[in-house]
Amino acid sequence: MAAHRDAITSLYLHVPFCTKRCFYCDFHTAAIDRNDLILDDYTFALSNYVRRASRADLLGEVETIYIGGGTPSFLGLKRLSSLIYMISLRVNLREETEFTLEANPDSFTAQLLKDTWALGVNRYSLGVQSFDDEVLELLGRVHDVAAAEEAIALLKARGANFSIDLMCGIPGQSMQSWEETLRRAVELGAPHVSIYPLSVEENTVFGRSLKEGRFAEKDPDVVADEMLLAGKILEEAGLLHYEIASYARPGFESRHNIAYWTGRSYLGLGSHAASCVTVGIHEALQEAGIISSDTSDTSDTSDTSDTTDTTESMDLTDLTRSAEEGVPFFDGSLSSRIRFFSDADAREFSRMPSMHVDVERLSSREAACEDIMLRMRMMKGIGSLELDEFSDFVPGARECFESLIADGLVEKREDSYVASAGGWLLANEIFGRIWGLSAK
């Protein structure tokens, strides 16, 4: 486990293009013409960054790869295949490597599946959202139910691992429609289902309509009922609730997402792609000319209290040695962590000699809080030993968890602390309180 701290284990490539922006979409993506030359330039730029990272010996321990968006399949088969081929040349694709491609049903074809599968993709994530054509129209989706079901049939015929995304909390969507969508997902045999409640963001069609009084958000209690119904139907069908938003049959959990939630180093390439790495990896990326940044580091260096705290001056060498010897340790206390994301749009990204990024440096205390916060996303929570070590490292941690238990948001099950049945519906409250410890 200790070796992973200084190695990139997950690689993400962002493709910020779509046929059309959905009414709820606030992601960094744009609807463009399929003949726009930016598609060629952007694909070349992504491939070039993969090549450079490989030459710098930074991709030798990659265990999961995820091409997301936007709509990666919007690139078209030729461009997408060339990108995946470059990845297969530069990353050691082992049998156990999880390689996920995100796709929308409208651009998912038998040929795309055949070619990408042959090049090493072994998992697909479909943006289905609903099995109700009226709801899909409400959302501004470009596909219909028939296209989604056809895409799933292709995946099942190939024997491919796949996941589908579904959305609840949609005004105009009845509880009956939501239940039928869930049961259809079960009938179609999806081994992994992610459930997302609609979030109305300001810079979207829904957001503007809400501001103008032409749109009303759904009652939060109704949305909670929809989430609970999803859990009931999916778990009865044998899909385990392993993370706040995700259900999977045993063995079909998303290893790429689990890497995010368990403190692994991941590298994001592309316009507005995010990364989280150790100091050593960050320096190696800079030395290789893969990333550059100006002096506008977004971390707060004005508060020096963190450096005077005795927990911050712990002997990290001893902690690392302890980890290497197999002695239990708290993962988040070993080193500071650096998060960064590309702040360029797709056209700027395609012509830059290196990826310009905004940087946020986390202290070891912040890294510890982030580790625990993210692990509480997972239904197995954190163990008692882990909480003990967290409490030794971050003052107030024990009291924080006691208050979460008192408020019914967290409960102790056997030797672990997990979100309660109601707590996972109020997960942001749990995360906010834990992250609040980083500032104390």
C-alpha positions as CSV (number, residue, x, y, z in Angstrom):
1,M,0.0,0.0,0.0
2,A,2.8,2.4,0.8
3,A,4.2,2.3,-2.7
4,H,0.9,3.8,-4.0
5,R,1.5,7.0,-2.2
6,D,4.2,8.0,-4.7
7,A,2.6,6.5,-7.8
8,I,-0.3,7.5,-10.1
9,T,-2.7,4.6,-9.9
10,S,-5.6,6.2,-11.8
11,L,-5.7,8.1,-15.0
12,Y,-8.6,10.3,-16.1
13,L,-9.0,11.9,-19.6
14,H,-11.7,14.5,-20.1
15,V,-13.5,15.0,-23.4
16,P,-15.5,18.2,-23.1
17,F,-17.8,17.9,-26.1
18,C,-21.5,16.9,-26.6
19,T,-24.1,16.9,-29.3
20,K,-26.3,19.1,-27.0
21,R,-26.1,20.5,-23.5
22,C,-28.7,18.9,-21.4
23,F,-31.0,21.3,-19.4
24,Y,-29.4,20.4,-16.1
25,C,-25.7,20.3,-17.2
26,D,-23.2,22.4,-15.4
27,F,-20.1,20.4,-16.5
28,H,-17.2,21.8,-18.5
29,T,-18.5,20.7,-21.8
30,A,-19.7,22.3,-25.0
31,A,-22.1,21.4,-27.8
32,I,-20.2,21.8,-31.1
33,D,-20.4,20.7,-34.7
34,R,-19.1,17.2,-35.4
35,N,-16.9,18.7,-38.2
36,D,-15.2,21.2,-36.0
37,L,-11.4,20.9,-36.3
38,I,-11.0,21.3,-32.5
39,L,-12.0,17.6,-32.2
40,D,-8.8,16.6,-34.1
41,D,-6.6,19.1,-32.2
42,Y,-8.0,18.2,-28.8
43,T,-7.6,14.4,-29.5
44,F,-4.0,15.0,-30.6
45,A,-3.2,17.1,-27.4
46,L,-4.6,14.4,-25.1
47,S,-2.6,11.7,-26.8
48,N,0.5,13.9,-26.6
49,Y,0.1,14.4,-22.9
50,V,-0.3,10.6,-22.4
51,R,2.9,10.1,-24.4
52,R,4.8,12.6,-22.3
53,A,3.6,11.3,-19.0
54,S,4.6,7.8,-20.0
55,R,8.1,9.0,-21.1
56,A,8.5,10.5,-17.7
57,D,7.8,7.1,-16.2
58,L,4.7,8.3,-14.4
59,L,2.1,5.8,-15.7
60,G,3.9,2.5,-14.8
61,E,1.5,1.7,-11.9
62,V,-1.8,2.8,-13.4
63,E,-4.5,0.4,-12.3
64,T,-7.6,2.2,-13.6
65,I,-8.3,4.4,-16.6
66,Y,-11.4,6.5,-17.2
67,I,-12.3,8.5,-20.3
68,G,-15.2,10.8,-19.4
69,G,-16.9,14.0,-20.4
70,G,-18.9,15.4,-21.9
71,T,-19.4,12.6,-24.3
72,P,-16.2,10.8,-25.3
73,S,-18.1,8.8,-28.0
74,F,-18.8,12.2,-29.6
75,L,-15.2,12.3,-30.8
76,G,-16.2,9.7,-33.5
77,L,-14.8,6.2,-33.8
78,K,-11.5,7.2,-35.7
79,R,-10.4,9.8,-33.1
80,L,-11.5,7.8,-30.1
81,S,-9.8,4.7,-31.3
82,S,-6.5,6.6,-32.0
83,L,-6.7,8.0,-28.4
84,I,-7.3,4.6,-26.9
85,Y,-4.6,3.0,-29.0
86,M,-2.1,5.6,-27.7
87,I,-3.1,4.8,-24.1
88,S,-2.7,1.0,-24.8
89,L,0.8,1.7,-26.1
90,R,1.8,3.9,-23.1
91,V,0.1,2.3,-20.2
92,N,0.7,-1.3,-19.2
93,L,-2.7,-2.7,-19.6
94,R,-2.8,-5.8,-17.5
95,E,-5.7,-8.3,-17.3
96,E,-6.8,-6.7,-14.0
97,T,-6.6,-3.1,-15.3
98,E,-10.1,-1.4,-15.2
99,F,-10.5,0.7,-18.4
100,T,-13.8,2.6,-18.5
101,L,-15.3,4.5,-21.4
102,E,-18.2,6.9,-20.8
103,A,-20.8,7.0,-23.6
104,N,-24.3,8.3,-24.3
105,P,-26.7,5.9,-26.0
106,D,-27.2,8.2,-29.0
107,S,-23.6,7.7,-30.1
108,F,-23.0,4.1,-28.9
109,T,-22.8,1.7,-31.8
110,A,-21.8,-2.0,-32.3
111,Q,-18.7,-0.9,-34.2
112,L,-17.6,1.5,-31.4
113,L,-18.0,-1.3,-28.9
114,K,-16.1,-3.8,-31.0
115,D,-13.2,-1.5,-31.8
116,T,-12.8,0.0,-28.3
117,W,-13.1,-3.5,-26.7
118,A,-10.4,-4.8,-29.0
119,L,-8.1,-1.9,-27.9
120,G,-8.5,-2.6,-24.2
121,V,-11.6,-0.9,-22.9
122,N,-13.3,-3.4,-20.6
123,R,-16.0,-1.3,-18.8
124,Y,-18.6,1.1,-20.1
125,S,-20.6,3.8,-18.3
126,L,-23.9,4.8,-20.0
127,G,-25.7,8.0,-19.3
128,V,-29.2,6.6,-19.4
129,Q,-30.9,8.9,-16.7
130,S,-34.4,7.5,-17.3
131,F,-36.3,4.7,-19.0
132,D,-39.2,7.1,-19.7
133,D,-39.2,9.1,-22.9
134,E,-41.2,11.9,-21.5
135,V,-38.6,12.4,-18.7
136,L,-35.7,12.2,-21.1
137,E,-37.4,15.0,-23.1
138,L,-37.8,17.0,-19.8
139,L,-34.1,16.7,-19.2
140,G,-33.2,17.8,-22.8
141,R,-31.5,14.4,-23.5
142,V,-30.9,13.6,-27.2
143,H,-31.5,9.8,-26.9
144,D,-34.7,7.9,-26.3
145,V,-35.4,4.7,-24.3
146,A,-35.0,2.5,-27.4
147,A,-31.5,3.8,-27.9
148,A,-30.6,3.1,-24.3
149,E,-32.0,-0.4,-24.4
150,E,-30.2,-1.1,-27.7
151,A,-26.9,0.0,-26.2
152,I,-27.4,-2.2,-23.1
153,A,-28.3,-5.2,-25.4
154,L,-25.0,-4.7,-27.3
155,L,-23.0,-4.6,-24.1
156,K,-24.7,-7.8,-22.7
157,A,-24.1,-9.6,-26.0
158,R,-20.4,-8.8,-25.8
159,G,-20.3,-9.8,-22.1
160,A,-19.0,-6.4,-21.1
161,N,-19.0,-4.9,-17.7
162,F,-21.1,-1.8,-17.7
163,S,-22.7,0.8,-15.4
164,I,-25.7,3.0,-16.0
165,D,-26.5,6.4,-14.5
166,L,-30.1,7.3,-13.4
167,M,-31.5,10.6,-12.2
168,C,-34.2,11.3,-9.7
169,G,-35.7,14.4,-8.2
170,I,-36.9,15.6,-11.6
171,P,-39.9,18.0,-11.6
172,G,-42.6,16.4,-13.7
173,Q,-41.3,12.8,-13.0
174,S,-43.9,10.8,-11.1
175,M,-43.0,8.3,-8.4
176,Q,-44.5,5.6,-10.7
177,S,-42.2,6.7,-13.6
178,W,-39.2,6.5,-11.2
179,E,-40.1,3.1,-9.9
180,E,-40.6,1.8,-13.5
181,T,-37.2,3.2,-14.5
182,L,-35.6,1.4,-11.5
183,R,-37.3,-1.9,-12.3
184,R,-36.4,-1.7,-15.9
185,A,-32.7,-1.2,-15.0
186,V,-33.0,-4.4,-12.9
187,E,-34.7,-6.3,-15.7
188,L,-32.0,-5.3,-18.2
189,G,-29.4,-6.7,-15.9
190,A,-27.2,-3.7,-15.2
191,P,-24.5,-4.8,-12.8
192,H,-23.8,-1.3,-11.6
193,V,-26.2,1.6,-11.1
194,S,-25.5,5.1,-9.9
195,I,-28.3,7.2,-8.6
196,Y,-28.0,11.0,-8.7
197,P,-30.7,13.5,-7.5
198,L,-31.1,16.5,-9.8
199,S,-29.1,19.5,-8.7
200,V,-30.3,22.7,-10.2
201,E,-27.2,24.9,-11.0
202,E,-27.3,28.6,-11.8
203,N,-25.7,28.5,-15.2
204,T,-28.1,25.9,-16.8
205,V,-31.4,25.9,-18.6
206,F,-33.0,24.7,-15.4
207,G,-31.2,27.3,-13.3
208,R,-32.3,30.2,-15.5
209,S,-35.9,28.8,-15.6
210,L,-35.9,28.6,-11.8
211,K,-34.7,32.2,-11.5
212,E,-37.4,33.3,-13.9
213,G,-40.1,31.5,-12.0
214,R,-40.8,29.0,-14.8
215,F,-39.4,26.0,-12.9
216,A,-39.9,24.7,-9.4
217,E,-37.6,22.3,-7.6
218,K,-39.0,19.1,-6.2
219,D,-39.8,18.8,-2.5
220,P,-36.7,17.4,-0.8
221,D,-38.8,14.9,1.2
222,V,-40.1,13.5,-2.1
223,V,-36.5,13.3,-3.5
224,A,-35.5,11.4,-0.3
225,D,-38.4,9.0,-0.8
226,E,-37.1,8.4,-4.4
227,M,-33.6,7.7,-3.1
228,L,-35.0,5.3,-0.5
229,L,-37.1,3.5,-3.1
230,A,-34.0,3.1,-5.3
231,G,-32.1,1.5,-2.5
232,K,-35.0,-0.9,-1.8
233,I,-35.5,-2.0,-5.4
234,L,-31.8,-2.3,-6.2
235,E,-30.8,-4.1,-3.1
236,E,-33.6,-6.5,-3.4
237,A,-32.2,-7.3,-6.8
238,G,-28.8,-8.1,-5.4
239,L,-27.0,-4.8,-6.0
240,L,-25.1,-3.8,-2.9
241,H,-25.2,-0.2,-1.8
242,Y,-21.4,0.3,-1.5
243,E,-21.1,4.1,-1.9
244,I,-23.4,7.1,-1.4
245,A,-24.6,7.1,-5.0
246,S,-23.7,3.7,-6.3
247,Y,-25.0,0.1,-6.2
248,A,-23.3,-2.9,-7.7
249,R,-23.3,-6.6,-7.8
250,P,-20.4,-8.1,-5.9
251,G,-17.2,-7.7,-7.9
252,F,-18.6,-5.0,-10.2
253,E,-17.9,-1.9,-8.0
254,S,-16.1,1.0,-9.8
255,R,-12.4,0.6,-8.9
256,H,-11.7,3.9,-10.5
257,N,-14.1,5.8,-8.2
258,I,-12.9,3.8,-5.2
259,A,-9.4,5.1,-5.9
260,Y,-10.7,8.7,-5.6
261,W,-12.4,7.9,-2.2
262,T,-9.4,6.1,-0.7
263,G,-6.6,8.6,-1.1
264,R,-4.9,7.2,-4.2
265,S,-3.0,9.6,-6.5
266,Y,-4.9,10.3,-9.7
267,L,-3.9,12.3,-12.8
268,G,-6.5,14.1,-14.9
269,L,-5.6,15.2,-18.4
270,G,-7.8,17.6,-20.5
271,S,-9.6,20.8,-20.2
272,H,-10.8,21.4,-16.6
273,A,-9.6,17.9,-15.6
274,A,-8.8,17.5,-11.9
275,S,-5.9,15.7,-10.3
276,C,-4.8,14.9,-6.7
277,V,-1.2,13.8,-6.2
278,T,1.7,13.8,-3.7
279,V,4.3,16.5,-3.7
280,G,6.8,14.2,-5.4
281,I,4.4,13.4,-8.3
282,H,3.5,17.1,-8.7
283,E,7.2,18.0,-9.0
284,A,7.8,15.2,-11.5
285,L,4.9,16.5,-13.6
286,Q,6.4,20.0,-13.6
287,E,9.9,18.7,-14.4
288,A,8.5,16.8,-17.4
289,G,6.8,20.0,-18.6
290,I,3.4,18.3,-18.4
291,I,1.9,20.9,-16.1
292,S,2.8,24.6,-15.4
293,S,1.3,27.1,-13.0
294,D,1.8,30.7,-12.1
295,T,2.3,32.0,-8.6
296,S,-1.5,32.2,-8.0
297,D,-1.5,29.1,-5.7
298,T,-5.0,28.9,-4.3
299,S,-3.9,27.5,-1.0
300,D,-4.1,29.7,2.1
301,T,-0.7,30.4,3.4
302,S,-1.7,33.2,5.7
303,D,-2.6,31.0,8.6
304,T,0.6,29.5,10.0
305,S,-1.1,27.8,13.0
306,D,-1.1,24.4,11.2
307,T,2.7,24.4,11.1
308,T,3.0,25.1,14.9
309,D,0.6,22.3,15.9
310,T,2.5,19.4,17.4
311,T,0.5,17.0,15.2
312,E,1.9,18.6,12.1
313,S,5.5,18.2,13.3
314,M,5.2,14.4,13.7
315,D,8.1,12.4,12.4
316,L,6.6,11.4,9.0
317,T,9.7,9.2,8.3
318,D,8.7,7.0,11.2
319,L,5.1,6.9,10.1
320,T,6.2,5.9,6.6
321,R,8.5,3.2,7.9
322,S,5.7,2.0,10.1
323,A,3.5,1.6,7.0
324,E,6.1,-0.2,5.1
325,E,6.5,-2.7,8.0
326,G,2.8,-3.4,7.9
327,V,2.0,-1.6,11.1
328,P,-1.5,0.0,11.0
329,F,-1.3,3.7,10.3
330,F,-3.6,6.5,9.4
331,D,-3.2,7.0,5.7
332,G,-4.0,10.7,5.6
333,S,-1.2,11.7,8.0
334,L,1.8,10.7,5.9
335,S,2.3,13.7,3.7
336,S,0.8,16.9,2.3
337,R,-1.2,16.5,-0.9
338,I,-1.6,18.7,-4.0
339,R,-4.8,19.1,-6.0
340,F,-4.9,20.9,-9.3
341,F,-7.1,21.3,-12.3
342,S,-6.6,22.6,-15.8
343,D,-8.1,26.1,-16.0
344,A,-8.1,26.3,-19.9
345,D,-11.0,25.7,-22.2
346,A,-10.7,23.1,-24.9
347,R,-9.3,25.4,-27.6
348,E,-6.7,26.9,-25.2
349,F,-5.8,23.4,-23.9
350,S,-5.2,22.1,-27.4
351,R,-2.5,24.7,-28.3
352,M,-0.7,25.1,-24.9
353,P,2.9,23.6,-24.7
354,S,2.0,22.4,-21.2
355,M,-1.2,22.1,-19.2
356,H,-1.7,25.2,-17.1
357,V,-3.3,24.4,-13.8
358,D,-4.7,26.0,-10.7
359,V,-3.0,24.5,-7.6
360,E,-4.3,23.9,-4.1
361,R,-1.9,22.6,-1.5
362,L,-3.4,20.6,1.3
363,S,-1.6,20.4,4.6
364,S,-1.3,17.0,6.2
365,R,-4.2,17.8,8.5
366,E,-6.4,18.8,5.5
367,A,-5.3,15.7,3.7
368,A,-6.3,13.6,6.8
369,C,-9.7,15.3,6.9
370,E,-10.2,14.7,3.2
371,D,-9.3,11.1,3.5
372,I,-11.9,10.5,6.3
373,M,-14.5,12.6,4.6
374,L,-14.2,10.7,1.3
375,R,-14.1,7.3,3.0
376,M,-17.4,8.2,4.7
377,R,-18.9,8.2,1.2
378,M,-18.5,4.5,1.2
379,M,-21.0,2.4,3.1
380,K,-18.3,0.5,5.0
381,G,-17.2,3.8,6.5
382,I,-14.0,3.8,8.6
383,G,-12.8,1.4,11.2
384,S,-12.3,2.1,15.0
385,L,-8.5,1.9,14.6
386,E,-8.6,4.5,11.8
387,L,-10.8,6.8,13.9
388,D,-8.4,6.4,16.8
389,E,-5.4,7.4,14.6
390,F,-7.4,10.3,13.0
391,S,-8.3,11.5,16.5
392,D,-4.7,11.5,17.6
393,F,-3.7,13.5,14.5
394,V,-6.7,15.9,14.3
395,P,-7.9,17.5,17.5
396,G,-11.7,17.4,17.9
397,A,-12.2,14.4,15.6
398,R,-13.6,12.1,18.3
399,E,-16.0,14.8,19.4
400,C,-17.1,15.4,15.8
401,F,-18.0,11.7,15.4
402,E,-19.7,11.6,18.7
403,S,-21.9,14.6,17.6
404,L,-22.6,12.9,14.3
405,I,-23.8,9.8,16.2
406,A,-25.9,11.9,18.6
407,D,-27.6,13.5,15.7
408,G,-28.4,10.2,14.1
409,L,-26.2,10.8,11.0
410,V,-23.5,8.1,11.8
411,E,-23.7,4.9,13.7
412,K,-21.3,2.3,14.9
413,R,-21.7,-1.2,13.4
414,E,-19.4,-3.8,14.8
415,D,-16.0,-2.2,14.5
416,S,-16.8,0.5,12.0
417,Y,-18.4,3.9,11.9
418,V,-20.8,4.3,9.0
419,A,-23.4,6.7,7.7
420,S,-26.8,5.8,9.1
421,A,-29.8,5.0,7.0
422,G,-30.9,8.6,7.2
423,G,-27.3,10.0,7.3
424,W,-26.5,9.0,3.7
425,L,-29.4,11.1,2.6
426,L,-27.7,14.1,4.4
427,A,-24.2,13.2,3.4
428,N,-23.1,16.8,2.8
429,E,-23.8,17.5,6.5
430,I,-21.4,14.6,7.5
431,F,-18.8,15.8,5.0
432,G,-19.0,19.4,6.0
433,R,-18.5,18.7,9.7
434,I,-15.5,16.5,9.1
435,W,-13.9,19.0,6.7
436,G,-14.6,21.7,9.3
437,L,-11.9,20.0,11.5
438,S,-9.2,21.0,9.0
439,A,-9.6,24.7,9.9
440,K,-9.3,24.2,13.7
